[in-house]
Amino acid sequence: MVEHLAARPDVSLVAYAVTANRRLGPGLGLPPGVGLRVTGAPARVLFPAWRRAPSPRIDRWTGPVDVVHGTNFVVPPTRAAALVTVHDLTFLRQPELVSAASRQYAGLLHAAVRRGATVHVFSDTVRDEAVALLGCPRDRVVRIHPGIAATEAGDAAAGRRLAGTDRYVLALGTVEPRKNYPRLVAAFDQVAGSDPEVRLVIAGGDGWGVDAFTEAVAAAAHGDRVTRLGYVSDDERRDLLAGAAALAYPSLDEGFGHPPLEAMRAGIPVVAARAGSLPEVLGDAALLVDPESVGALADALTTVLTDASLRDRLVTAGHAQAERYSWGSAVGALVDCYRVLAGRRVGR
């Protein structure tokens, strides 16, 4: 988003970071010419303050701006127009699936909405939830689909070397309860019993609740065919997608769902959960199943791995579905939103 905004001649961009780490800048890879303002006060201090009162305002660090955009659930108090991106509302709908740190977003979001912030979401599903759960007026919730990473140029051979096998089902995402990996492991165990060559490869860093995943692998009859890679780079992600037989995405809730669309762009068939925004975002380009049914997930994986005609249909439909989402159109709509918000602020 930042790269595309910085390239536009009609936008003057200032980046800000709520952190005590004043040496953060070089590691962010911001585009040339984009200045960074660091609060110097950590989020653990500022977040509780912002839940209670509209101060300290972020303007003291950014200087005068037309719009302040909080891109990850939190928008600081400001004299400017405020826009806050809400990726999902799992912390309100199913708080047991998220960490204590994520649950604190509830108070911060309610406070921002009371101060008049506009809410930006990635799907119609989350837009409806924002109206119902945050009490935000519908005309202050803006749905703008995000773009998708370019994943079509991966090296399949390199992906297979990284995976340690020629035939694998790939799962991408942080290991945490919402991603539903223990059930995926159990479903894969059923598939592996009749398919001696396939492996399950999970690429993603540790979140919270990792013990349940570790226990599921230990309990599986074919746990030795589950490979955990941890966090992978963007290049490794592309390569892994290129070499995969299928992508499994059994999340219990999602506000959008980048990995399945990245797989579709790479020409890989997708098995995904019928949950959250995934049916809306993926349409008929994925094989959708009940994420709480191990049997249904196992059957879907087996079908995708063995039914050539279905694979071809999913790959063709997946390419078309992924083409619907581009960062160019997303940022164009976002700038239009900024203009409207700035105009409203000036008109007050």
C-alpha positions in Angstrom: 0.0 0.0 0.0 2.8 2.4 1.0 4.7 1.7 -2.2 1.8 2.5 -4.4 0.8 5.6 -2.4 4.3 6.9 -2.5 4.4 6.6 -6.3 1.4 8.9 -6.8 2.0 12.6 -7.6 -1.2 13.6 -5.9 -0.4 12.2 -2.5 2.2 13.5 0.1 2.9 10.6 2.4 4.2 10.7 6.0 4.7 7.4 7.8 4.4 7.1 11.5 5.2 4.4 14.0 3.9 4.0 17.6 7.0 2.6 19.2 9.8 3.5 21.5 12.3 2.2 19.0 13.7 5.3 17.3 16.0 3.2 15.1 13.1 1.5 13.4 13.4 3.3 10.1 16.1 1.4 8.2 14.4 -1.9 8.7 11.1 -0.8 7.3 12.2 -0.4 3.7 10.1 2.7 3.1 10.2 4.1 -0.4 12.6 7.0 -1.1 11.2 10.4 0.0 8.7 8.9 2.6 9.6 10.4 6.0 9.1 8.4 9.2 7.8 9.9 12.5 8.4 7.8 15.6 6.5 8.5 18.8 9.3 7.5 21.1 6.5 6.3 23.5 5.6 2.6 23.2 2.2 1.3 22.3 1.8 -0.2 25.8 1.8 3.4 27.1 -0.2 5.1 24.4 -2.9 2.5 23.7 -4.4 2.7 27.2 -4.3 6.5 27.1 -6.1 6.5 23.7 -8.8 4.2 25.0 -9.6 6.8 27.7 -9.1 10.2 26.1 -8.4 11.8 22.7 -4.8 12.6 23.6 -1.9 12.8 23.0 -2.7 13.4 19.4 -0.5 11.9 16.7 -0.3 15.3 15.1 2.4 16.3 17.5 4.6 13.8 15.7 3.3 13.9 12.1 2.7 17.6 11.9 -0.4 19.0 10.1 -2.0 16.4 7.7 -5.4 16.0 6.0 -6.0 12.3 7.0 -4.5 10.0 9.5 -4.7 6.3 8.5 -4.3 3.6 11.1 -3.6 0.5 9.0 -3.8 -2.1 11.7 -6.9 -1.7 14.0 -5.6 1.4 15.8 -5.9 5.0 14.6 -4.5 7.6 17.1 -6.5 10.7 18.1 -6.0 13.5 15.6 -7.2 16.9 14.6 -7.3 15.5 11.0 -9.8 13.1 9.5 -9.3 9.6 10.8 -9.4 6.2 8.9 -8.8 2.9 10.6 -8.3 -0.4 8.8 -10.1 -3.3 10.5 -8.8 -6.6 9.0 -11.3 -8.7 10.9 -13.4 -8.7 14.0 -12.5 -12.1 15.4 -11.5 -10.5 18.7 -15.2 -9.5 19.2 -16.9 -12.5 17.5 -14.7 -15.3 18.8 -12.2 -13.8 21.3 -11.0 -17.3 22.3 -9.3 -17.5 18.9 -7.0 -14.5 19.4 -4.3 -13.4 21.9 -4.8 -11.1 24.8 -2.9 -8.4 22.9 -5.4 -8.6 20.0 -8.4 -8.4 22.4 -7.3 -4.9 23.4 -8.3 -3.6 19.9 -12.0 -3.6 21.0 -11.6 -0.7 23.4 -9.4 1.2 21.0 -11.8 0.7 18.0 -14.9 1.7 20.0 -13.0 4.9 21.2 -12.0 5.7 17.6 -15.6 5.2 16.3 -16.9 7.5 19.1 -14.4 10.2 18.0 -15.8 10.0 14.4 -13.3 7.7 12.7 -14.2 6.1 9.4 -13.7 2.3 9.3 -11.9 0.7 6.3 -12.5 -3.0 5.7 -11.5 -5.5 3.0 -14.8 -7.4 2.6 -18.5 -6.9 2.7 -18.7 -9.5 5.5 -16.5 -7.5 7.8 -18.4 -4.3 6.8 -21.6 -5.8 8.1 -19.9 -6.9 11.3 -18.4 -3.5 11.8 -21.9 -2.0 11.7 -23.3 -4.6 14.0 -20.5 -5.0 16.5 -18.8 -1.6 16.6 -22.0 0.4 16.2 -20.4 2.3 13.4 -22.9 4.0 11.0 -22.9 2.2 7.7 -22.0 5.4 5.8 -18.7 5.5 7.8 -17.6 2.0 6.8 -15.8 1.8 3.5 -15.0 -1.5 1.8 -11.9 -1.5 -0.4 -10.5 -4.8 -1.5 -6.7 -5.0 -1.1 -4.3 -6.1 -3.8 -2.6 -9.5 -3.9 1.2 -10.1 -3.9 2.8 -11.2 -7.2 3.3 -14.9 -6.7 3.1 -16.2 -10.3 6.9 -16.2 -10.8 8.0 -18.8 -8.3 10.6 -21.5 -8.9 8.8 -24.9 -8.5 12.0 -26.9 -8.2 13.3 -24.5 -5.5 10.0 -24.8 -3.6 10.3 -28.6 -3.7 13.8 -28.5 -2.4 12.8 -26.2 0.4 9.8 -28.5 1.2 12.1 -31.6 1.1 9.7 -33.5 -1.1 8.2 -33.5 -4.7 4.6 -33.7 -3.6 3.1 -31.6 -0.8 0.1 -29.8 0.4 1.1 -26.3 1.6 -0.4 -24.2 4.4 0.7 -20.6 4.8 0.2 -18.6 7.9 1.1 -18.0 11.5 0.7 -21.0 13.8 -2.2 -19.9 16.1 -5.6 -21.3 17.0 -7.5 -19.3 14.4 -5.6 -21.0 11.6 -7.0 -24.4 12.7 -3.9 -26.4 12.1 -4.6 -29.2 14.5 -7.6 -30.2 12.5 -5.6 -29.8 9.3 -3.0 -32.2 10.7 -5.7 -34.7 11.6 -7.2 -34.4 8.1 -3.9 -34.8 6.5 -3.3 -37.9 8.6 -6.3 -39.5 7.0 -5.1 -38.5 3.5 -1.6 -39.8 4.1 -2.9 -43.3 5.0 -3.9 -43.9 1.4 -1.3 -41.6 -0.3 2.2 -42.7 0.7 4.0 -39.9 -1.1 2.3 -36.7 -0.1 3.5 -34.5 2.7 2.0 -31.5 4.6 4.3 -28.4 4.7 3.4 -25.6 7.0 5.2 -22.2 6.5 4.6 -19.6 9.1 6.0 -18.2 12.3 4.9 -19.1 15.8 1.9 -17.1 17.1 0.3 -18.2 20.3 -1.3 -21.6 21.3 1.5 -23.5 19.4 1.3 -26.4 21.8 -2.0 -27.6 20.3 -0.4 -27.9 16.9 2.7 -29.7 18.3 0.5 -32.2 20.1 -1.6 -32.8 17.0 1.6 -33.7 15.0 2.8 -35.9 17.8 -0.5 -37.8 17.9 -0.7 -38.3 14.1 0.1 -41.7 12.7 1.9 -39.9 9.9 3.3 -37.0 11.9 6.8 -37.6 10.4 5.4 -36.4 7.1 4.4 -33.0 8.5 7.1 -30.4 7.9 7.3 -27.2 9.8 9.4 -24.5 8.1 8.7 -21.5 10.3 8.7 -18.0 8.8 9.7 -17.9 5.1 10.8 -14.9 2.9 8.6 -13.6 0.1 10.8 -15.4 -2.5 10.6 -18.7 -0.6 6.8 -18.2 -0.3 6.6 -17.8 -4.1 8.7 -20.9 -4.6 6.8 -23.0 -2.2 3.5 -22.0 -3.9 4.9 -22.9 -7.3 5.9 -26.4 -6.2 2.8 -27.3 -4.2 0.2 -29.8 -5.2 -2.5 -27.8 -3.4 -2.9 -25.1 -0.7 -4.9 -25.8 2.4 -6.5 -22.8 4.2 -8.8 -24.1 6.9 -9.1 -21.0 9.1 -11.9 -20.7 11.5 -12.3 -17.0 10.7 -10.8 -14.6 8.2 -11.5 -11.0 7.3 -10.1 -11.5 3.7 -7.6 -14.2 3.0 -4.5 -13.4 1.1 -2.8 -16.9 0.9 -5.5 -18.7 -1.1 -5.6 -15.8 -3.6 -1.8 -15.9 -3.8 -2.1 -19.6 -4.5 -4.7 -19.0 -7.2 -2.4 -16.4 -8.8 0.4 -19.0 -8.8 -1.9 -21.6 -10.5 -2.3 -23.8 -7.4 -5.7 -25.3 -6.5 -7.1 -24.3 -3.1 -9.1 -26.1 -0.3 -10.4 -23.4 2.1 -12.8 -23.0 5.0 -16.4 -22.0 4.5 -15.9 -19.4 7.3 -15.7 -15.6 7.7 -15.1 -13.7 4.5 -13.6 -16.6 2.6 -16.7 -17.6 0.6 -17.2 -14.0 -0.5 -13.6 -13.4 -1.4 -12.8 -16.8 -3.1 -16.2 -17.5 -4.7 -16.4 -20.8 -6.6 -12.6 -20.8 -7.3 -11.8 -22.8 -4.2 -13.2 -26.1 -2.8 -14.9 -24.8 0.4 -15.5 -27.0 3.4 -16.7 -26.9 7.0 -13.4 -26.1 8.9 -14.6 -27.9 12.0 -15.1 -31.2 10.2 -11.9 -33.2 9.9 -13.6 -35.7 7.6 -14.8 -33.0 5.2 -11.4 -31.5 5.1 -9.7 -34.8 4.4 -12.2 -35.6 1.6 -11.6 -32.3 0.0 -7.8 -32.7 0.1 -8.1 -36.2 -1.4 -10.4 -34.9 -4.2 -8.1 -32.0 -5.1 -5.0 -34.3 -5.1 -6.6 -37.0 -7.3 -9.3 -35.4 -9.5 -7.4 -33.9 -12.5 -10.5 -32.3 -14.0 -11.4 -30.6 -10.8 -7.9 -29.3 -10.4 -8.0 -27.8 -13.9 -11.3 -26.1 -13.1 -10.1 -24.7 -9.9 -6.8 -23.4 -11.4 -8.7 -21.7 -14.3 -11.3 -20.2 -12.0 -8.5 -19.2 -9.5 -6.6 -17.2 -12.1 -9.8 -15.2 -12.9 -10.6 -14.7 -9.2 -7.1 -13.4 -8.3 -7.2 -10.9 -11.2 -10.1 -9.1 -9.4 -7.7 -7.9 -6.8 -4.9 -5.4 -7.6 -3.0 -2.8 -5.6 -3.4 -0.3 -8.3 -7.2 -0.3 -8.0 -7.1 -0.6 -4.3 -4.9 2.4 -3.8 -6.9 4.4 -6.3 -10.0 3.8 -4.3 -8.2 4.5 -1.1 -7.0 7.9 -2.3 -10.6 8.7 -3.4 -11.6 7.9 0.2 -8.9 10.2 1.6 -10.2 13.0 -0.6 -13.7 12.6 0.7 -12.6 12.4 4.3 -10.4 15.5 4.0 -13.2 17.4 2.3 -15.6 16.5 5.2 -13.0 17.8 7.7 -12.6 21.1 5.8 -16.3 21.5 5.6 -16.8 21.3 9.4 
